[in-house]
Amino acid sequence: MIPTSLGLFGVVDYLTVVHHNWPFADRCFAFFLSFLSCLSFFSLHLLFIMPQDRAAQLAELRKQFPSTTVVTESAQETVLKVDHVLRISPTTEYALSLFVSLPSSFPKSEPKATMPYCCHSVPITPPNINPSEAQAYQWESNASTLVEAVRNAFQNAADRWGTVEPPSMRSVTLQLSGETDRLLSDLVSNPNCLDAYCYQLPIVKQMREASSQTIGVIERVANENTLLRSEVETLEKKVEAMQHQLSDQVSQLQRLGQNPLLTSVCTPEALIRTLEMDVRKMNGDCMTIGKKALDAYKTDKGSFQDLLEQYKSQSKAMHMLDLKRISYRAQCAAN
């Protein structure tokens, strides 16, 4: 009998070995079938071993957990809310929600699961494992899947809550509805409850109004803080710009302070010394021109007249500057 339990690969091998006396064409066809079976086997093997990309893992998560919604999505991370009903025992089951954070580098980086309301982190490793074996179950980008991690997180969260149903909006709504029904039942069965309710109603109304006013004040303060924050940021930018301008101006003043011309006139004493030096220099120039004029008087009368005019002009300018120097010194002494 042909061993069909081995699959196509085993059947082809059986036919190739047992019927070795087949014609050459039939044996070639059998080898071709064997090659196709090997190719399909390795293709399926690679398909199940190779890691899925981000989109494929998200699609598989929504397939396994239909109650999956996107809470926030940004360039840094994507936060999903996954709702699931877990059966704790044959008679106990409750709904549980998890926030699953996927970093931008997922699936290279591991996802994180968090329980709502209490914001406790939930491990994504399989439940009930020894701490020494935890390292072997860490997230691996080429082997772990998001569905498996979320399923482990739900089981770990259920183990943490035990038989106590965790809080949810549905349970809170049911409790409030039950309290309302109980209140109406008390009002119908006992008239005194109506009197007590009428007595408490104004107080509760005032408390609600005070709470609304407090919420309004908090919202107003928050809005004012938002406006103030924007104004403070604007003023901070202006102050930084003014600081840069001031530092530039200080640098310019420091460079100007090293200028010899400004140094010579920066104080009254320096200005007086500069005027005295200028008067001496002009006096020396006048003496030089006078000597040239005396030398030219003996040889060239025309050149003598030109030098004489230069001497007069230079002497006049020197005397005017000297008078200014004397006047400025007297003014400084008087002050």
C-alpha atoms as one frame of an Amber mdcrd trajectory, in Angstrom:
protein
   0.000   0.000   0.000   1.230   3.538  -0.746   1.918   5.469   2.502  -0.499
   8.371   1.876  -0.176   9.509   5.484   3.226  10.944   4.568   1.671  13.446
   2.187   2.686  14.263  -1.370   6.383  14.251  -0.498   6.201  10.712   0.970
   4.095   9.378  -1.916   6.562  10.641  -4.523   9.512   9.181  -2.634   7.686
   5.855  -2.314   6.919   5.733  -6.028  10.471   6.709  -6.934  12.043   4.036
  -4.749   9.598   1.124  -5.182   8.998   1.526  -8.892  12.610   2.011  -9.861
  11.929  -0.113 -12.903   9.578   2.507 -14.345  10.420   4.041 -17.723  12.813
   6.961 -17.692  10.106   9.535 -18.521   7.921   8.376 -15.612  10.812   8.549
 -13.194  11.663  12.086 -14.392   8.053  13.103 -13.798   8.208  11.608 -10.305
  11.368  13.569  -9.527   9.691  16.737 -10.824   6.771  16.175  -8.447   9.262
  15.643  -5.617  10.935  18.965  -6.429   7.585  20.788  -6.442   6.643  19.261
  -3.095   9.962  20.375  -1.575   9.491  23.873  -2.963   5.957  24.158  -1.567
   7.103  22.783   1.810   9.885  25.345   2.174   7.611  28.157   0.952   5.050
  27.340   3.641   7.840  27.024   6.190   9.173  30.483   5.334   5.658  31.898
   5.314   5.014  30.800   8.891   8.519  31.614  10.195   9.177  35.005   8.593
   7.914  37.873  10.728   4.917  39.875   9.553   5.168  43.599   8.968   3.347
  46.264  10.985   0.230  46.425   8.792  -0.160  42.650   8.669   0.132  42.327
  12.441  -2.453  45.087  12.988  -4.810  43.399  10.532  -4.383  40.083  12.321
  -5.027  41.782  15.688  -8.297  43.296  14.427  -9.247  39.902  13.052  -8.654
  38.118  16.371  -9.974  41.015  18.516 -12.715  42.821  16.538 -13.270  45.393
  19.316  -9.989  47.167  18.533 -10.005  50.944  18.101  -7.319  53.578  17.617
  -7.074  56.010  20.543  -4.184  58.177  19.326  -1.844  57.925  16.369   1.308
  59.998  15.939   4.787  59.731  14.476   6.131  58.500  17.823   3.567  55.830
  18.721   0.114  54.426  18.092  -2.201  53.665  21.032  -4.915  51.051  20.548
  -7.805  50.156  22.837  -8.635  46.455  22.765 -11.833  45.142  24.411 -12.239
  41.445  25.110 -14.526  39.194  27.155 -12.651  36.638  29.258 -14.128  33.541
  30.833 -12.606  33.200  34.288 -14.515  30.082  35.264 -17.388  28.026  33.866
 -19.803  30.433  35.551 -17.843  33.712  35.570 -16.850  35.990  32.725 -16.331
  39.732  32.404 -15.190  42.310  29.889 -11.673  43.674  30.081  -9.993  46.521
  28.211  -6.325  47.165  27.515  -4.391  50.050  26.030  -1.722  48.716  23.660
   1.077  51.154  22.735   2.995  50.479  19.533   6.196  52.503  19.091   7.167
  53.816  15.669   9.807  51.081  15.375   7.283  48.250  15.881   7.663  45.294
  15.270  11.373  45.751  15.966  10.468  47.205  19.367   8.073  45.448  21.714
   4.517  46.694  22.335   3.367  47.764  25.785   0.045  46.930  27.421  -1.559
  49.100  30.103  -4.736  48.658  32.097  -7.145  51.620  31.951  -8.306  53.488
  35.052  -5.464  52.195  37.231  -2.771  52.660  34.514  -0.837  49.572  35.616
   1.560  48.050  33.131   0.713  44.483  32.101   3.431  42.066  30.927   3.058
  40.583  27.453   4.919  37.386  28.323   2.998  34.131  28.840   1.313  33.873
  32.268   2.542  31.743  35.134   6.189  31.540  34.111   9.167  31.453  36.422
  11.283  34.627  36.669  14.286  32.599  35.559  12.465  31.702  32.333  11.190
  35.223  31.606  14.232  36.094  29.504  13.423  33.276  27.085   9.959  34.745
  26.436  11.043  38.318  25.716   9.852  40.053  22.549  11.641  38.989  19.377
  10.932  40.942  16.205  11.378  37.918  13.949   9.370  35.441  16.033   6.841
  37.191  18.319   3.425  38.378  17.139   1.156  41.150  18.339  -1.844  38.835
  18.708   0.100  36.516  20.996   1.364  39.448  23.084  -2.153  40.912  23.510
  -3.589  37.510  24.375  -0.893  37.035  27.038  -1.565  40.534  28.382  -5.290
  39.806  28.740  -4.558  36.600  30.608  -2.068  38.363  32.905  -4.605  41.122
  33.591  -7.290  38.550  34.358  -4.930  36.755  36.729  -4.320  40.054  38.495
  -8.031  40.867  38.929  -9.066  37.305  39.692 -12.806  36.855  40.134 -13.366
  40.582  40.789 -14.708  42.339  37.709 -12.548  45.378  36.868 -14.225  48.797
  36.630 -15.660  49.851  33.293 -18.083  52.439  31.959 -20.666  49.695  31.474
 -20.463  48.559  35.108 -20.629  52.150  36.375 -23.671  52.834  34.190 -25.390
  49.707  35.464 -24.680  50.654  39.072 -26.037  54.177  38.589 -29.132  52.792
  36.889 -29.629  50.416  39.798 -29.317  53.264  42.291 -31.935  55.253  40.362
 -34.331  52.306  40.348 -33.735  51.788  44.058 -34.453  55.461  44.749 -37.729
  55.319  42.843 -38.690  52.132  44.673 -37.986  53.785  48.032 -40.081  56.814
  47.073 -43.018  54.593  46.164 -42.789  52.352  49.229 -42.031  54.995  51.875
 -43.486  58.548  51.742 -40.878  59.767  54.220 -38.221  59.220  51.565 -39.952
  61.812  49.399 -39.789  64.370  52.211 -36.119  63.589  52.774 -35.477  63.800
  49.060 -37.264  67.173  48.820 -35.212  68.414  51.771 -31.955  67.257  50.238
 -32.748  68.445  46.716 -31.944  72.172  47.300 -28.701  71.223  49.026 -27.718
  68.917  46.186 -28.690  71.606  43.698 -26.500  74.177  45.468 -23.641  71.695
  45.586 -24.034  71.071  41.854 -24.117  74.814  41.128 -21.022  75.356  43.270
 -19.322  72.498  41.471 -20.259  74.012  38.107 -18.926  77.395  39.195 -15.706
  75.798  40.390 -15.331  73.977  37.098 -15.952  77.257  35.271 -13.300  79.015
  37.345 -10.848  76.197  36.702 -11.531  76.342  32.958 -11.142  80.128  32.957
  -7.847  79.900  34.850  -6.657  77.178  32.488  -7.537  79.313  29.453  -5.821
  82.328  31.009  -2.765  80.207  31.734  -2.738  79.113  28.107  -2.903  82.729
  26.929  -0.285  83.790  29.456   1.974  80.969  28.363   1.831  82.132  24.747
   2.451  85.743  25.820   5.331  84.695  28.060   6.865  82.712  25.211   6.522
  85.753  22.925   8.094  88.041  25.538  10.853  85.515  26.120  11.688  85.552
  22.420  11.708  89.374  22.439  13.975  89.432  25.491  16.359  86.995  23.828
  16.436  89.180  20.705  17.105  92.286  22.836  19.858  90.437  24.692  21.516
  89.596  21.391  21.233  93.231  20.281  22.642  94.440  23.592  25.561  92.021
  23.398  26.271  93.218  19.849  26.191  96.843  20.984  28.484  96.075  23.926
  30.904  94.384  21.545  30.824  97.442  19.294  31.481  99.723  22.266  34.387
  97.551  23.322  35.828  97.737  19.835  35.300 101.505  19.777  36.995 101.793
  23.164  40.151 100.441  21.567  40.094 103.118  18.825  43.076 105.527  19.332
  41.093 108.539  18.070  38.283 108.004  20.572  40.801 107.281  23.328  42.463
 110.642  22.684  39.226 112.631  23.232  37.249 110.374  25.606  37.971 112.489
  28.744  38.631 116.225  29.316  42.237 115.519  30.352  42.831 113.405  27.242
  41.293 116.105  25.035  43.520 118.803  26.591  46.609 116.644  26.054  45.572
 116.015  22.461  45.064 119.751  21.853  48.488 120.520  23.336  50.123 117.912
  21.102  48.311 119.333  18.055  49.441 122.887  18.939  53.048 121.713  19.293
  52.867 119.875  15.990  51.390 122.899  14.211  54.037 125.124  15.820  56.725
 122.795  14.495  55.159 122.926  11.035  55.119 126.737  11.190  58.829 126.822
  12.127  59.650 124.521   9.218  57.702 126.679   6.749  59.354 129.838   8.174
  62.837 128.386   7.642  61.960 127.462   4.073  60.617 130.996   3.484  63.860
 132.572   4.792  65.921 130.312   2.570  63.781 131.173  -0.482  63.929 134.925
   0.219  67.520 135.099  -1.029  66.948 133.116  -4.230  63.285 133.066  -5.342
  60.922 135.899  -4.428  57.843 134.155  -5.894  58.400 131.022  -3.843  59.021
 133.202  -0.806  55.591 134.822  -1.138  53.871 131.422  -1.360  55.725 130.101
   1.671  54.957 133.284   3.554  51.217 132.879   2.897  51.411 129.276   4.085
  53.226 130.406   7.221  50.562 133.026   7.966  47.707 130.562   7.422  49.363
 127.854   9.514  50.194 130.313  12.309  46.632 131.602  12.351  45.214 128.074
  12.608  47.732 127.258  15.344  46.781 130.323  17.377  43.049 129.577  16.966
  43.581 126.024  18.189  45.717 127.242  21.074  42.997 129.708  22.079  40.430
 126.902  22.033  42.747 124.801  24.184  43.185 127.598  26.716  39.425 128.294
  26.783  38.550 124.615  27.225  41.097 124.219  30.040  39.677 127.275  31.820
  36.131 125.921  31.432  37.156 122.548  32.855  38.887 124.220  35.776  35.776
 126.316  36.481  33.546 123.249  36.526
